[in-house]
């Protein structure tokens, strides 16, 4: 139960690498990797907005709530 981060899915759809996204967003590769693997406890709205701008998507494309554990 919880929030699922679909950053890896959106990056694959947009054919953007972690290095490219890091440069566009101004967030370290390490921090993006934490988000990508779903290990992040929080994300700043400014970071979420920058990722959405870089990937041309909406926050709902990146974040999903699931009631059942995976």
Secondary structure by P-SEA (a helix, b strand, c coil): cccccaaaaaaaaacccaaaaaaaacccaaaaaaaaacccccccaaaaaaaaaaacccccccbbbbcccc
